[in-house]
Amino acid sequence: MSIGEVKAALGESKRLLDQGRATIEGIDVSLIEVTSLTLATLHDTQHAEAGNARLALADAVREADLALSMISAATENTSAYLRELG
């Protein structure tokens, strides 16, 4: 694989990472809205399923945030590698 081909592949990976980031950011916004509505609906509810729902939503938000962090790191590493290649 030539340097040009490596640069092209890295450029494509950055484009795909940007698409992934945009998708997950949209999901994150929706999760925050759903969490807010769910917590308001379940206010003062002590049912076990309500507790499970709260935990599941918190886990989903945490996972979305983790995915965004991983995408940011991958994007930064890709950019650094592209700079090294010239």
N, CA, C and O atoms as a CHARMM CRD file, in Angstrom:
* protein
*
  344
    1    1 MET  N      0.85300  -1.17000   0.00000 PROA 1      0.00000
    2    1 MET  CA     0.00000   0.00000   0.00000 PROA 1      0.00000
    3    1 MET  C      0.90300   1.23900   0.00000 PROA 1      0.00000
    4    1 MET  O      1.83900   1.33800   0.79300 PROA 1      0.00000
    5    2 SER  N      0.61100   2.16100  -0.88600 PROA 2      0.00000
    6    2 SER  CA     1.41300   3.38100  -0.99300 PROA 2      0.00000
    7    2 SER  C      1.01100   4.39300   0.08000 PROA 2      0.00000
    8    2 SER  O     -0.03900   4.26600   0.71100 PROA 2      0.00000
    9    3 ILE  N      1.85900   5.39000   0.27300 PROA 3      0.00000
   10    3 ILE  CA     1.55700   6.46600   1.22300 PROA 3      0.00000
   11    3 ILE  C      0.26000   7.16500   0.82600 PROA 3      0.00000
   12    3 ILE  O     -0.55900   7.49700   1.68200 PROA 3      0.00000
   13    4 GLY  N      0.07900   7.38100  -0.45000 PROA 4      0.00000
   14    4 GLY  CA    -1.14800   8.01800  -0.93200 PROA 4      0.00000
   15    4 GLY  C     -2.38300   7.20200  -0.59600 PROA 4      0.00000
   16    4 GLY  O     -3.41400   7.74900  -0.20600 PROA 4      0.00000
   17    5 GLU  N     -2.27100   5.90100  -0.75000 PROA 5      0.00000
   18    5 GLU  CA    -3.40400   5.02900  -0.42000 PROA 5      0.00000
   19    5 GLU  C     -3.68200   5.02100   1.08900 PROA 5      0.00000
   20    5 GLU  O     -4.83500   4.99300   1.51900 PROA 5      0.00000
   21    6 VAL  N     -2.61800   5.04500   1.87400 PROA 6      0.00000
   22    6 VAL  CA    -2.78600   5.09800   3.33600 PROA 6      0.00000
   23    6 VAL  C     -3.47100   6.40300   3.72100 PROA 6      0.00000
   24    6 VAL  O     -4.39100   6.40700   4.54000 PROA 6      0.00000
   25    7 LYS  N     -3.02000   7.52000   3.12700 PROA 7      0.00000
   26    7 LYS  CA    -3.63700   8.82100   3.41100 PROA 7      0.00000
   27    7 LYS  C     -5.11100   8.82900   3.01800 PROA 7      0.00000
   28    7 LYS  O     -5.94900   9.36400   3.74500 PROA 7      0.00000
   29    8 ALA  N     -5.42700   8.23500   1.86600 PROA 8      0.00000
   30    8 ALA  CA    -6.81900   8.17800   1.41600 PROA 8      0.00000
   31    8 ALA  C     -7.65700   7.33900   2.38200 PROA 8      0.00000
   32    8 ALA  O     -8.78000   7.71600   2.71600 PROA 8      0.00000
   33    9 ALA  N     -7.12300   6.21800   2.82400 PROA 9      0.00000
   34    9 ALA  CA    -7.85400   5.35400   3.76600 PROA 9      0.00000
   35    9 ALA  C     -8.06100   6.07200   5.10100 PROA 9      0.00000
   36    9 ALA  O     -9.13100   5.97700   5.70300 PROA 9      0.00000
   37   10 LEU  N     -7.03600   6.78700   5.55900 PROA 10     0.00000
   38   10 LEU  CA    -7.17100   7.53300   6.81000 PROA 10     0.00000
   39   10 LEU  C     -8.17500   8.67600   6.66200 PROA 10     0.00000
   40   10 LEU  O     -8.94600   8.95200   7.58100 PROA 10     0.00000
   41   11 GLY  N     -8.16400   9.33400   5.51200 PROA 11     0.00000
   42   11 GLY  CA    -9.14400  10.39100   5.25400 PROA 11     0.00000
   43   11 GLY  C    -10.56300   9.84700   5.27600 PROA 11     0.00000
   44   11 GLY  O    -11.47000  10.47900   5.81800 PROA 11     0.00000
   45   12 GLU  N    -10.75300   8.67300   4.68600 PROA 12     0.00000
   46   12 GLU  CA   -12.07500   8.03500   4.69300 PROA 12     0.00000
   47   12 GLU  C    -12.47000   7.64500   6.11400 PROA 12     0.00000
   48   12 GLU  O    -13.63100   7.78500   6.50100 PROA 12     0.00000
   49   13 SER  N    -11.51100   7.16000   6.88400 PROA 13     0.00000
   50   13 SER  CA   -11.83400   6.78700   8.25800 PROA 13     0.00000
   51   13 SER  C    -12.24000   8.00900   9.07100 PROA 13     0.00000
   52   13 SER  O    -13.14100   7.92300   9.90500 PROA 13     0.00000
   53   14 LYS  N    -11.58700   9.14600   8.84000 PROA 14     0.00000
   54   14 LYS  CA   -11.99200  10.37600   9.53100 PROA 14     0.00000
   55   14 LYS  C    -13.40700  10.78300   9.14800 PROA 14     0.00000
   56   14 LYS  O    -14.18700  11.21600   9.99600 PROA 14     0.00000
   57   15 ARG  N    -13.73000  10.64400   7.87400 PROA 15     0.00000
   58   15 ARG  CA   -15.08600  10.98100   7.41300 PROA 15     0.00000
   59   15 ARG  C    -16.11200  10.08200   8.11000 PROA 15     0.00000
   60   15 ARG  O    -17.15500  10.55200   8.56300 PROA 15     0.00000
   61   16 LEU  N    -15.80500   8.79400   8.18900 PROA 16     0.00000
   62   16 LEU  CA   -16.72100   7.85500   8.83200 PROA 16     0.00000
   63   16 LEU  C    -16.81900   8.10900  10.33700 PROA 16     0.00000
   64   16 LEU  O    -17.89400   7.97900  10.92300 PROA 16     0.00000
   65   17 LEU  N    -15.70600   8.46800  10.95600 PROA 17     0.00000
   66   17 LEU  CA   -15.74600   8.81800  12.37800 PROA 17     0.00000
   67   17 LEU  C    -16.61900  10.04800  12.61100 PROA 17     0.00000
   68   17 LEU  O    -17.36700  10.10800  13.58800 PROA 17     0.00000
   69   18 ASP  N    -16.52300  11.02700  11.71300 PROA 18     0.00000
   70   18 ASP  CA   -17.37100  12.22100  11.82900 PROA 18     0.00000
   71   18 ASP  C    -18.84900  11.86100  11.70000 PROA 18     0.00000
   72   18 ASP  O    -19.68900  12.39100  12.42700 PROA 18     0.00000
   73   19 GLN  N    -19.15900  10.96600  10.77900 PROA 19     0.00000
   74   19 GLN  CA   -20.54900  10.51100  10.63300 PROA 19     0.00000
   75   19 GLN  C    -21.01100   9.79600  11.89800 PROA 19     0.00000
   76   19 GLN  O    -22.12000  10.02700  12.38100 PROA 19     0.00000
   77   20 GLY  N    -20.16400   8.93700  12.42700 PROA 20     0.00000
   78   20 GLY  CA   -20.49300   8.22800  13.66200 PROA 20     0.00000
   79   20 GLY  C    -20.70600   9.18100  14.81600 PROA 20     0.00000
   80   20 GLY  O    -21.63700   9.01400  15.60500 PROA 20     0.00000
   81   21 ARG  N    -19.83600  10.19200  14.91900 PROA 21     0.00000
   82   21 ARG  CA   -19.98500  11.18400  15.97900 PROA 21     0.00000
   83   21 ARG  C    -21.33000  11.89200  15.87100 PROA 21     0.00000
   84   21 ARG  O    -22.04200  12.04200  16.86300 PROA 21     0.00000
   85   22 ALA  N    -21.67200  12.32500  14.66300 PROA 22     0.00000
   86   22 ALA  CA   -22.94100  13.03900  14.46200 PROA 22     0.00000
   87   22 ALA  C    -24.12600  12.15300  14.84700 PROA 22     0.00000
   88   22 ALA  O    -25.07900  12.61800  15.47300 PROA 22     0.00000
   89   23 THR  N    -24.06100  10.88800  14.47500 PROA 23     0.00000
   90   23 THR  CA   -25.14900   9.96400  14.80400 PROA 23     0.00000
   91   23 THR  C    -25.26900   9.78600  16.31200 PROA 23     0.00000
   92   23 THR  O    -26.36700   9.86000  16.86400 PROA 23     0.00000
   93   24 ILE  N    -24.14900   9.55300  16.97200 PROA 24     0.00000
   94   24 ILE  CA   -24.18900   9.31100  18.41200 PROA 24     0.00000
   95   24 ILE  C    -24.55700  10.58400  19.17400 PROA 24     0.00000
   96   24 ILE  O    -25.22900  10.51300  20.20300 PROA 24     0.00000
   97   25 GLU  N    -24.12700  11.73800  18.68400 PROA 25     0.00000
   98   25 GLU  CA   -24.54000  12.99300  19.32400 PROA 25     0.00000
   99   25 GLU  C    -26.05900  13.15400  19.26500 PROA 25     0.00000
  100   25 GLU  O    -26.67700  13.60300  20.23000 PROA 25     0.00000
  101   26 GLY  N    -26.65500  12.78800  18.13300 PROA 26     0.00000
  102   26 GLY  CA   -28.11500  12.83600  18.01900 PROA 26     0.00000
  103   26 GLY  C    -28.78100  11.86100  18.96900 PROA 26     0.00000
  104   26 GLY  O    -29.79600  12.18200  19.58800 PROA 26     0.00000
  105   27 ILE  N    -28.21300  10.67600  19.08600 PROA 27     0.00000
  106   27 ILE  CA   -28.74300   9.68500  20.01600 PROA 27     0.00000
  107   27 ILE  C    -28.61000  10.19400  21.44500 PROA 27     0.00000
  108   27 ILE  O    -29.52600  10.04000  22.25300 PROA 27     0.00000
  109   28 ASP  N    -27.46600  10.80100  21.75500 PROA 28     0.00000
  110   28 ASP  CA   -27.22100  11.31900  23.10000 PROA 28     0.00000
  111   28 ASP  C    -28.25500  12.37900  23.47000 PROA 28     0.00000
  112   28 ASP  O    -28.77900  12.37400  24.58400 PROA 28     0.00000
  113   29 VAL  N    -28.54800  13.27900  22.54800 PROA 29     0.00000
  114   29 VAL  CA   -29.55400  14.31200  22.79700 PROA 29     0.00000
  115   29 VAL  C    -30.91300  13.66200  23.05000 PROA 29     0.00000
  116   29 VAL  O    -31.63000  14.05300  23.97200 PROA 29     0.00000
  117   30 SER  N    -31.26500  12.67300  22.23200 PROA 30     0.00000
  118   30 SER  CA   -32.53700  11.97400  22.42600 PROA 30     0.00000
  119   30 SER  C    -32.57600  11.24400  23.76300 PROA 30     0.00000
  120   30 SER  O    -33.59700  11.25700  24.45100 PROA 30     0.00000
  121   31 LEU  N    -31.46900  10.61000  24.13200 PROA 31     0.00000
  122   31 LEU  CA   -31.40700   9.90600  25.41100 PROA 31     0.00000
  123   31 LEU  C    -31.60700  10.86200  26.58000 PROA 31     0.00000
  124   31 LEU  O    -32.29700  10.53800  27.54700 PROA 31     0.00000
  125   32 ILE  N    -31.00600  12.02600  26.48800 PROA 32     0.00000
  126   32 ILE  CA   -31.15700  13.01400  27.56000 PROA 32     0.00000
  127   32 ILE  C    -32.61300  13.45300  27.66800 PROA 32     0.00000
  128   32 ILE  O    -33.13700  13.59400  28.77300 PROA 32     0.00000
  129   33 GLU  N    -33.26800  13.67000  26.53000 PROA 33     0.00000
  130   33 GLU  CA   -34.68000  14.05000  26.53700 PROA 33     0.00000
  131   33 GLU  C    -35.54300  12.93200  27.11600 PROA 33     0.00000
  132   33 GLU  O    -36.41200  13.18200  27.95200 PROA 33     0.00000
  133   34 VAL  N    -35.30300  11.70600  26.67300 PROA 34     0.00000
  134   34 VAL  CA   -36.06800  10.55600  27.15900 PROA 34     0.00000
  135   34 VAL  C    -35.83900  10.36500  28.65600 PROA 34     0.00000
  136   34 VAL  O    -36.77500  10.08700  29.40500 PROA 34     0.00000
  137   35 THR  N    -34.59600  10.51600  29.08200 PROA 35     0.00000
  138   35 THR  CA   -34.28500  10.36800  30.49900 PROA 35     0.00000
  139   35 THR  C    -35.02800  11.40000  31.32500 PROA 35     0.00000
  140   35 THR  O    -35.60000  11.07300  32.36500 PROA 35     0.00000
  141   36 SER  N    -35.02100  12.63400  30.87100 PROA 36     0.00000
  142   36 SER  CA   -35.72300  13.70200  31.58600 PROA 36     0.00000
  143   36 SER  C    -37.21400  13.39700  31.70100 PROA 36     0.00000
  144   36 SER  O    -37.79800  13.51400  32.77800 PROA 36     0.00000
  145   37 LEU  N    -37.82500  13.00500  30.58600 PROA 37     0.00000
  146   37 LEU  CA   -39.25500  12.68100  30.60100 PROA 37     0.00000
  147   37 LEU  C    -39.54900  11.45800  31.47100 PROA 37     0.00000
  148   37 LEU  O    -40.53800  11.43200  32.20400 PROA 37     0.00000
  149   38 THR  N    -38.69800  10.46200  31.38400 PROA 38     0.00000
  150   38 THR  CA   -38.90200   9.24600  32.16300 PROA 38     0.00000
  151   38 THR  C    -38.76800   9.52500  33.65200 PROA 38     0.00000
  152   38 THR  O    -39.58500   9.06300  34.44800 PROA 38     0.00000
  153   39 LEU  N    -37.74500  10.27600  34.03100 PROA 39     0.00000
  154   39 LEU  CA   -37.56300  10.59700  35.44400 PROA 39     0.00000
  155   39 LEU  C    -38.72300  11.42400  35.97700 PROA 39     0.00000
  156   39 LEU  O    -39.13700  11.24700  37.12300 PROA 39     0.00000
  157   40 ALA  N    -39.24600  12.31800  35.16000 PROA 40     0.00000
  158   40 ALA  CA   -40.41600  13.09400  35.58400 PROA 40     0.00000
  159   40 ALA  C    -41.64000  12.19200  35.74200 PROA 40     0.00000
  160   40 ALA  O    -42.42100  12.35200  36.68000 PROA 40     0.00000
  161   41 THR  N    -41.79800  11.25300  34.82500 PROA 41     0.00000
  162   41 THR  CA   -42.93600  10.32800  34.88500 PROA 41     0.00000
  163   41 THR  C    -42.82800   9.39500  36.08200 PROA 41     0.00000
  164   41 THR  O    -43.82800   9.08100  36.72800 PROA 41     0.00000
  165   42 LEU  N    -41.61700   8.95700  36.37200 PROA 42     0.00000
  166   42 LEU  CA   -41.41400   7.98900  37.45000 PROA 42     0.00000
  167   42 LEU  C    -41.16400   8.63500  38.80700 PROA 42     0.00000
  168   42 LEU  O    -40.85900   7.94900  39.78200 PROA 42     0.00000
  169   43 HSD  N    -41.29300   9.94300  38.86200 PROA 43     0.00000
  170   43 HSD  CA   -41.05600  10.66200  40.11400 PROA 43     0.00000
  171   43 HSD  C    -41.87400  10.03700  41.23900 PROA 43     0.00000
  172   43 HSD  O    -43.07600   9.81300  41.09200 PROA 43     0.00000
  173   44 ASP  N    -41.23000   9.76200  42.34100 PROA 44     0.00000
  174   44 ASP  CA   -41.84700   9.16500  43.54200 PROA 44     0.00000
  175   44 ASP  C    -42.31000   7.73000  43.35200 PROA 44     0.00000
  176   44 ASP  O    -42.96500   7.17900  44.23700 PROA 44     0.00000
  177   45 THR  N    -41.98700   7.11000  42.21900 PROA 45     0.00000
  178   45 THR  CA   -42.34900   5.70900  42.00000 PROA 45     0.00000
  179   45 THR  C    -41.25700   4.83500  42.59600 PROA 45     0.00000
  180   45 THR  O    -40.07700   5.02300  42.30000 PROA 45     0.00000
  181   46 GLN  N    -41.64200   3.89100  43.42700 PROA 46     0.00000
  182   46 GLN  CA   -40.68400   3.00300  44.07800 PROA 46     0.00000
  183   46 GLN  C    -40.70100   1.59400  43.49500 PROA 46     0.00000
  184   46 GLN  O    -40.00200   0.71100  43.99000 PROA 46     0.00000
  185   47 HSD  N    -41.48700   1.38000  42.45600 PROA 47     0.00000
  186   47 HSD  CA   -41.58700   0.05600  41.83800 PROA 47     0.00000
  187   47 HSD  C    -40.21500  -0.37100  41.32100 PROA 47     0.00000
  188   47 HSD  O    -39.44800   0.44800  40.81600 PROA 47     0.00000
  189   48 ALA  N    -39.92000  -1.65400  41.45400 PROA 48     0.00000
  190   48 ALA  CA   -38.61200  -2.17600  41.03500 PROA 48     0.00000
  191   48 ALA  C    -38.32500  -1.89500  39.56200 PROA 48     0.00000
  192   48 ALA  O    -37.19400  -1.56600  39.20500 PROA 48     0.00000
  193   49 GLU  N    -39.32800  -2.02000  38.71400 PROA 49     0.00000
  194   49 GLU  CA   -39.13400  -1.76600  37.28400 PROA 49     0.00000
  195   49 GLU  C    -38.77700  -0.31100  37.01400 PROA 49     0.00000
  196   49 GLU  O    -38.04100  -0.01500  36.07300 PROA 49     0.00000
  197   50 ALA  N    -39.29700   0.59800  37.83600 PROA 50     0.00000
  198   50 ALA  CA   -38.95200   2.01400  37.68100 PROA 50     0.00000
  199   50 ALA  C    -37.46900   2.20800  37.98300 PROA 50     0.00000
  200   50 ALA  O    -36.78200   2.95100  37.28300 PROA 50     0.00000
  201   51 GLY  N    -36.98200   1.54600  39.01300 PROA 51     0.00000
  202   51 GLY  CA   -35.56400   1.61500  39.34500 PROA 51     0.00000
  203   51 GLY  C    -34.71000   1.03900  38.23600 PROA 51     0.00000
  204   51 GLY  O    -33.66400   1.59200  37.89700 PROA 51     0.00000
  205   52 ASN  N    -35.15400  -0.07000  37.67200 PROA 52     0.00000
  206   52 ASN  CA   -34.43000  -0.68400  36.54900 PROA 52     0.00000
  207   52 ASN  C    -34.39100   0.25300  35.34600 PROA 52     0.00000
  208   52 ASN  O    -33.37300   0.35100  34.66100 PROA 52     0.00000
  209   53 ALA  N    -35.49200   0.93300  35.09400 PROA 53     0.00000
  210   53 ALA  CA   -35.55500   1.86800  33.96700 PROA 53     0.00000
  211   53 ALA  C    -34.58100   3.02400  34.17900 PROA 53     0.00000
  212   53 ALA  O    -33.88200   3.43400  33.25300 PROA 53     0.00000
  213   54 ARG  N    -34.54100   3.54200  35.39500 PROA 54     0.00000
  214   54 ARG  CA   -33.61300   4.63900  35.70900 PROA 54     0.00000
  215   54 ARG  C    -32.15800   4.19800  35.46000 PROA 54     0.00000
  216   54 ARG  O    -31.36900   4.91900  34.85000 PROA 54     0.00000
  217   55 LEU  N    -31.83200   3.00300  35.94700 PROA 55     0.00000
  218   55 LEU  CA   -30.47200   2.48500  35.77200 PROA 55     0.00000
  219   55 LEU  C    -30.14300   2.25100  34.29600 PROA 55     0.00000
  220   55 LEU  O    -29.04300   2.56900  33.84500 PROA 55     0.00000
  221   56 ALA  N    -31.08600   1.70100  33.55700 PROA 56     0.00000
  222   56 ALA  CA   -30.85700   1.42800  32.13700 PROA 56     0.00000
  223   56 ALA  C    -30.63000   2.71700  31.35600 PROA 56     0.00000
  224   56 ALA  O    -29.76100   2.77200  30.48600 PROA 56     0.00000
  225   57 LEU  N    -31.39600   3.73800  31.65800 PROA 57     0.00000
  226   57 LEU  CA   -31.22000   5.02100  30.96900 PROA 57     0.00000
  227   57 LEU  C    -29.87400   5.65700  31.32400 PROA 57     0.00000
  228   57 LEU  O    -29.18900   6.19400  30.45300 PROA 57     0.00000
  229   58 ALA  N    -29.50200   5.59500  32.59200 PROA 58     0.00000
  230   58 ALA  CA   -28.20500   6.14000  33.00300 PROA 58     0.00000
  231   58 ALA  C    -27.07100   5.38800  32.30200 PROA 58     0.00000
  232   58 ALA  O    -26.09200   5.99600  31.86900 PROA 58     0.00000
  233   59 ASP  N    -27.20800   4.06500  32.19200 PROA 59     0.00000
  234   59 ASP  CA   -26.19500   3.26500  31.48500 PROA 59     0.00000
  235   59 ASP  C    -26.11600   3.65500  30.01100 PROA 59     0.00000
  236   59 ASP  O    -25.02400   3.75400  29.45300 PROA 59     0.00000
  237   60 ALA  N    -27.25700   3.87300  29.38600 PROA 60     0.00000
  238   60 ALA  CA   -27.28600   4.23300  27.96700 PROA 60     0.00000
  239   60 ALA  C    -26.60800   5.58000  27.73400 PROA 60     0.00000
  240   60 ALA  O    -25.84500   5.72800  26.78000 PROA 60     0.00000
  241   61 VAL  N    -26.87400   6.55000  28.58300 PROA 61     0.00000
  242   61 VAL  CA   -26.24500   7.87200  28.45300 PROA 61     0.00000
  243   61 VAL  C    -24.73600   7.73500  28.65300 PROA 61     0.00000
  244   61 VAL  O    -23.95600   8.33000  27.90900 PROA 61     0.00000
  245   62 ARG  N    -24.32900   6.96800  29.63800 PROA 62     0.00000
  246   62 ARG  CA   -22.90700   6.75700  29.90900 PROA 62     0.00000
  247   62 ARG  C    -22.21000   6.09200  28.71200 PROA 62     0.00000
  248   62 ARG  O    -21.10100   6.47900  28.34200 PROA 62     0.00000
  249   63 GLU  N    -22.86100   5.10000  28.11800 PROA 63     0.00000
  250   63 GLU  CA   -22.28400   4.41000  26.95900 PROA 63     0.00000
  251   63 GLU  C    -22.17000   5.33700  25.75400 PROA 63     0.00000
  252   63 GLU  O    -21.18000   5.28600  25.02300 PROA 63     0.00000
  253   64 ALA  N    -23.17200   6.18100  25.54200 PROA 64     0.00000
  254   64 ALA  CA   -23.10800   7.14100  24.42800 PROA 64     0.00000
  255   64 ALA  C    -21.95100   8.11500  24.64600 PROA 64     0.00000
  256   64 ALA  O    -21.21600   8.43200  23.71100 PROA 64     0.00000
  257   65 ASP  N    -21.79500   8.58500  25.88100 PROA 65     0.00000
  258   65 ASP  CA   -20.69600   9.49800  26.18400 PROA 65     0.00000
  259   65 ASP  C    -19.34400   8.80400  26.01000 PROA 65     0.00000
  260   65 ASP  O    -18.39300   9.41100  25.51700 PROA 65     0.00000
  261   66 LEU  N    -19.25900   7.54900  26.40800 PROA 66     0.00000
  262   66 LEU  CA   -18.02300   6.78300  26.22800 PROA 66     0.00000
  263   66 LEU  C    -17.70700   6.61700  24.74100 PROA 66     0.00000
  264   66 LEU  O    -16.55800   6.76600  24.32600 PROA 66     0.00000
  265   67 ALA  N    -18.72100   6.31000  23.94900 PROA 67     0.00000
  266   67 ALA  CA   -18.51600   6.15900  22.50500 PROA 67     0.00000
  267   67 ALA  C    -18.01900   7.46600  21.89400 PROA 67     0.00000
  268   67 ALA  O    -17.13500   7.45200  21.03800 PROA 67     0.00000
  269   68 LEU  N    -18.58200   8.59800  22.32900 PROA 68     0.00000
  270   68 LEU  CA   -18.12100   9.89600  21.81800 PROA 68     0.00000
  271   68 LEU  C    -16.67200  10.15700  22.20500 PROA 68     0.00000
  272   68 LEU  O    -15.90700  10.70300  21.41100 PROA 68     0.00000
  273   69 SER  N    -16.29400   9.77700  23.40400 PROA 69     0.00000
  274   69 SER  CA   -14.90000   9.94200  23.82800 PROA 69     0.00000
  275   69 SER  C    -13.96600   9.08600  22.98300 PROA 69     0.00000
  276   69 SER  O    -12.88700   9.53400  22.59500 PROA 69     0.00000
  277   70 MET  N    -14.37700   7.86700  22.70100 PROA 70     0.00000
  278   70 MET  CA   -13.55800   6.96600  21.89500 PROA 70     0.00000
  279   70 MET  C    -13.42800   7.47700  20.46500 PROA 70     0.00000
  280   70 MET  O    -12.35600   7.39000  19.86600 PROA 70     0.00000
  281   71 ILE  N    -14.51000   8.00600  19.92200 PROA 71     0.00000
  282   71 ILE  CA   -14.46800   8.56300  18.56900 PROA 71     0.00000
  283   71 ILE  C    -13.54000   9.77600  18.52500 PROA 71     0.00000
  284   71 ILE  O    -12.77700   9.94400  17.57300 PROA 71     0.00000
  285   72 SER  N    -13.60500  10.61200  19.54700 PROA 72     0.00000
  286   72 SER  CA   -12.71400  11.77700  19.59200 PROA 72     0.00000
  287   72 SER  C    -11.25200  11.35300  19.62600 PROA 72     0.00000
  288   72 SER  O    -10.41600  11.92200  18.92500 PROA 72     0.00000
  289   73 ALA  N    -10.95200  10.35600  20.44300 PROA 73     0.00000
  290   73 ALA  CA    -9.57400   9.86700  20.52600 PROA 73     0.00000
  291   73 ALA  C     -9.12400   9.28000  19.18900 PROA 73     0.00000
  292   73 ALA  O     -8.00100   9.52300  18.74700 PROA 73     0.00000
  293   74 ALA  N     -9.99400   8.51500  18.55200 PROA 74     0.00000
  294   74 ALA  CA    -9.64700   7.92100  17.25900 PROA 74     0.00000
  295   74 ALA  C     -9.43000   8.99900  16.20600 PROA 74     0.00000
  296   74 ALA  O     -8.51900   8.88900  15.38600 PROA 74     0.00000
  297   75 THR  N    -10.24600  10.02500  16.22200 PROA 75     0.00000
  298   75 THR  CA   -10.10600  11.13000  15.26800 PROA 75     0.00000
  299   75 THR  C     -8.78800  11.86800  15.49400 PROA 75     0.00000
  300   75 THR  O     -8.08000  12.19200  14.54100 PROA 75     0.00000
  301   76 GLU  N     -8.46600  12.12900  16.75900 PROA 76     0.00000
  302   76 GLU  CA    -7.20800  12.80900  17.07200 PROA 76     0.00000
  303   76 GLU  C     -6.01000  11.96900  16.63700 PROA 76     0.00000
  304   76 GLU  O     -5.05000  12.49800  16.07600 PROA 76     0.00000
  305   77 ASN  N     -6.06100  10.67400  16.89300 PROA 77     0.00000
  306   77 ASN  CA    -4.95800   9.79200  16.49600 PROA 77     0.00000
  307   77 ASN  C     -4.81600   9.71500  14.98000 PROA 77     0.00000
  308   77 ASN  O     -3.70300   9.68900  14.45600 PROA 77     0.00000
  309   78 THR  N     -5.93800   9.68000  14.28400 PROA 78     0.00000
  310   78 THR  CA    -5.91000   9.65000  12.82700 PROA 78     0.00000
  311   78 THR  C     -5.30700  10.93700  12.27600 PROA 78     0.00000
  312   78 THR  O     -4.48700  10.90900  11.35800 PROA 78     0.00000
  313   79 SER  N     -5.72100  12.05600  12.84400 PROA 79     0.00000
  314   79 SER  CA    -5.17600  13.35200  12.40800 PROA 79     0.00000
  315   79 SER  C     -3.67900  13.43100  12.66100 PROA 79     0.00000
  316   79 SER  O     -2.92600  13.91700  11.81700 PROA 79     0.00000
  317   80 ALA  N     -3.25000  12.95800  13.81500 PROA 80     0.00000
  318   80 ALA  CA    -1.82300  12.97400  14.13900 PROA 80     0.00000
  319   80 ALA  C     -1.03500  12.10600  13.16400 PROA 80     0.00000
  320   80 ALA  O      0.04400  12.49100  12.71500 PROA 80     0.00000
  321   81 TYR  N     -1.56700  10.95600  12.84200 PROA 81     0.00000
  322   81 TYR  CA    -0.88300  10.05900  11.90800 PROA 81     0.00000
  323   81 TYR  C     -0.81500  10.68300  10.51500 PROA 81     0.00000
  324   81 TYR  O      0.20500  10.58200   9.83300 PROA 81     0.00000
  325   82 LEU  N     -1.90000  11.32600  10.09900 PROA 82     0.00000
  326   82 LEU  CA    -1.89300  12.00800   8.80200 PROA 82     0.00000
  327   82 LEU  C     -0.84200  13.12700   8.77600 PROA 82     0.00000
  328   82 LEU  O     -0.16300  13.32300   7.76800 PROA 82     0.00000
  329   83 ARG  N     -0.71400  13.85100   9.88300 PROA 83     0.00000
  330   83 ARG  CA     0.30400  14.90700   9.94500 PROA 83     0.00000
  331   83 ARG  C      1.70500  14.31800   9.82100 PROA 83     0.00000
  332   83 ARG  O      2.57400  14.88800   9.16100 PROA 83     0.00000
  333   84 GLU  N      1.91300  13.17900  10.45700 PROA 84     0.00000
  334   84 GLU  CA     3.21700  12.51600  10.40100 PROA 84     0.00000
  335   84 GLU  C      3.55800  12.06200   8.98000 PROA 84     0.00000
  336   84 GLU  O      4.71500  12.08500   8.56100 PROA 84     0.00000
  337   85 LEU  N      2.51600  11.64800   8.25300 PROA 85     0.00000
  338   85 LEU  CA     2.73400  11.19400   6.88700 PROA 85     0.00000
  339   85 LEU  C      3.01900  12.34900   5.93800 PROA 85     0.00000
  340   85 LEU  O      3.60300  12.16600   4.87000 PROA 85     0.00000
  341   86 GLY  N      2.59400  13.54500   6.34800 PROA 86     0.00000
  342   86 GLY  CA     2.85500  14.72200   5.51800 PROA 86     0.00000
  343   86 GLY  C      1.78500  15.03400   4.59400 PROA 86     0.00000
  344   86 GLY  O      1.88300  16.00200   3.84000 PROA 86     0.00000
